[in-house]
């Protein structure tokens, strides 16, 4: 599927989210990566075989402390 040199990581690889975007849909909140992975704006992903990669939710330092503690 990938024609890049060097080739993008396969969907099964640990670094699969490092693949290049082949079809961007920022208005809908997702991008299709070169390896067939759907990457969502919340950093979650859906692999071609249906497996899910949960979003990585890191508290932002710009978020007030009381909001981070309430989460």
C-alpha positions in Angstrom: 0.0 0.0 0.0 2.9 2.4 0.8 5.0 3.9 -2.0 7.2 6.1 0.3 10.9 5.6 0.6 11.7 4.5 3.3 8.3 2.7 3.6 5.9 3.7 6.3 5.5 1.3 9.2 2.9 -1.5 8.7 -0.4 -1.3 10.6 0.8 -4.2 12.8 4.0 -2.4 13.8 4.4 -0.7 17.2 5.1 2.6 15.5 2.2 2.3 13.1 1.0 5.9 13.9 4.3 7.2 12.3 2.9 6.5 8.8 2.2 9.4 6.5 -1.3 10.8 6.0 -2.8 9.6 2.7 -6.3 11.1 3.1 -6.9 14.0 5.5 -10.4 14.8 6.8 -9.8 17.4 9.5 -13.4 18.6 9.2 -14.5 15.2 10.3 -11.8 14.7 12.9 -9.9 11.8 11.3 -7.1 11.0 8.8 -6.3 7.8 6.9 -2.7 6.9 7.1 -0.7 5.3 4.4 -0.8 1.9 6.1 -4.6 1.8 6.4 -4.9 3.0 10.0 -7.6 5.6 10.8 -6.2 8.2 13.1 -8.7 10.3 15.1 -8.1 13.9 16.3 -8.3 12.6 20.0 -5.2 10.5 19.2 -7.1 7.3 19.2 -6.8 5.0 16.2 -8.6 2.1 14.4 -6.4 -0.5 12.8 -7.4 -2.2 9.5 -8.2 -5.4 11.4 -10.6 -3.6 13.7 -8.3 -3.4 16.7 -8.5 -0.1 18.7 -5.6 2.0 19.9 -6.9 4.1 22.8 -6.4 7.8 22.8 -3.4 9.0 24.8 -4.8 11.6 27.2 -2.1 13.7 28.7 -3.0 16.6 30.9 -2.0 19.9 29.4 0.0 22.3 31.5 -2.3 25.0 30.1 -5.3 23.3 31.8 -5.9 24.7 35.3 -4.9 22.4 38.1 -8.4 22.1 39.5 -9.7 20.9 36.1 -6.9 18.3 35.9 -7.6 17.0 39.4 -11.4 16.8 38.7 -10.8 14.7 35.6 
